[in-house]
Amino acid sequence: MRDIDPLVKELLLVVPACAALAGAGILTGAGIVPLAAGFAAYAGWHLYQLDRFRRWIEHPKRERAPFRIGAWGPVTDSALTVRNRGKNRKKRLRNILGGFQESTSALPDATVVLDEQWVVEWSNNVARDYLGIHRYKEQPREIFDYVDDRVFREYIEAGDFSRPLQMPAPVDYSITLEVRVVPYGKGKHLVQARDITRLNQLENVRRDFVANVSHELRTPLTVVHGYLESLIDADGDDMLDDWKPILGQMHSQSGRLQRIVEDLLTLSRLETRGRSEGVETIAVCETVNRIVAGATSLSGEHRHDIVLECDPHLGLLGNPSELESALSNLVFNAVRYTPPGGRIEVRWFGRGDEACFSVADTGVGIEARHIPRLTERFYRVDVGRSREKGGTGLGLAIVKHVLIRHGGRLAIESEPGVGSTFTCTFAADRVQRLRGGNAGHRVVSG
């Protein structure tokens, strides 16, 4: 009987009982009354069992399970099995959650989970030390109740989390935090804040050291370079003739050192200032025309085919000297690394609400593995070629910092043996419309 289906078991009990009640009604002349009474008793029994089952499911510790008679035995066993599975699953989830909380509490970074309304749902212990958020001691509140900082609120409400935010810790202004926000789920956010005070201090020491050393080297290098130039230009001294090749090399290397010092000082100025100062509306086409003229002179006997396409109605809000420094670095790099007779296309154009400056060349190209590091200081794909071409290794670092200060971004596309394209994109709030001029012009030089 154990392998028989519970419904069949129930039928094996009910059918004979119904037959017996029907027979009793016939024998006694009561008709279907015994059968109806039996059905009523059967239905009442199951209703009682059903109510008992419901109360037992809702309050398993307080109520008793149904009587294990007929089909109710397997039903009760199945409910117990499901309940035990739920308990085991709940226990596993509790263990996982406990392990997660222990691991996040051990993290050196403050970690906070926010719901759709920026209310704190969960935080680790470090969040108390950095952000002043205490777990389990108060009703959930908005993150802005803990971090009362205007810049932080603007950063959160802007919704652009591609770059981290640096800000002082609300509990101690001597601590500098780097805050990252990661959206997930349906409107929720994970906020992480780490202490970068030490890194900032080291960066400031490095920046001050480079700026001071560069400044101190500037004057003696200028003196040495000037004396070497005078010695090279001196005529009528036979004793110097044999030294002319050596003096020429010394003059060249001192000039290279001067360029490195100037670039280091430029980088130092860009890093120590906030957003670009001396902001004004720039007629970019005029700037680019000057740069292209300089590039044509630099090309000289190599006779590169330099093509300029420029929208004269498109201006930019920024610092003229900083912008010219960045754009000229890109154009002059293209001249240095493009073989003689190669083509260089310089474009200033609009793309939607944004403005773009691009330099495309048919030079040696760059392997993909080098591209992410090109804007690092002194990073060179080919050290020998860079020195031969007169590069300092700081040009693209300057470009990166100028773009950051002007709210722009740099994209690099390159293929070895084919060429490279460097594109600077400026946000819509920097773009200015200028009056006068033609719709566009094209200048070919070289």
Buried (B, 14 or more C-beta within 10 A) or exposed (E): EEEEEBEEBBBEBBEEBBEEBBEBBEEEEBEEEBBEEBBEEBEEBBEEBEEBBEBBEEEEEEBEBBEEEBBBBBBBEEBEEEEEEEEEEEEEEEEEEEEEBEEBBEEEBBBBBBBEEBBBEBBBBBBBBBBBBEBEEEEEEEBEBBBEBEEBBEBBEEEEBEEBBEBBBBBBEEBBBBBBBEEEEEEBBBBBBBBBBEEEEEEEEEBEEBBEEBEEBBEEBEEBBEBBBEBBEEEEEEEEEEEEEEBEEBBEEBBBBBBBBBBBBBBBEBBEEEEBEEBEEBBBBEBBBEBBBBBBEBBEEBEBBBBBBBBBBBBBBBBBEBBBBBBBBBBBBBBBBBEEEBBBBBBBBBEEEBBBBBBBBBBBBBEEEBBEEBBEBEBBBBEEEBBEEEBBBBBBBBBBBBBBBBBBBBEBBBEBEEBBBBBBBBEEEBBBEBEEBEEBEEBEBB
